[in-house]
């Protein structure tokens, strides 16, 4: 996926502020944060969107993404005040990068309904 900006971040072609990394997942600070804490969490396997997850990926990759969320929220002590995890899927869902990713937002009162 030579044109995917997140794959370029994974391949260290584009610098980022990495918050968490293991063999399957990378998490980094969003360059256009919408909250004081705004971290993007991506699987290292390129999957275009949530709609493109296979059953196998659901069982193997998705749990690792959410384990990363758990680790990050504990490391940054976000549990007390709370946080939001968001996945935008497709154009009308607000997805702007064609690599599945989850937004971890915290550090302010988040409104409902969202945008």
Secondary structure, 3 states (H helix, E strand, C coil): CCCCHHHHHHCCCCCCCEEEECCCEEEEECCCCCCCEEEEEEECCCCCCHHHCCHHHHHHHHHHHHHHHHHHHHHCCCCCCCEEEECCCCCCCCCCCCCCEEEEEECCCCCCCCC
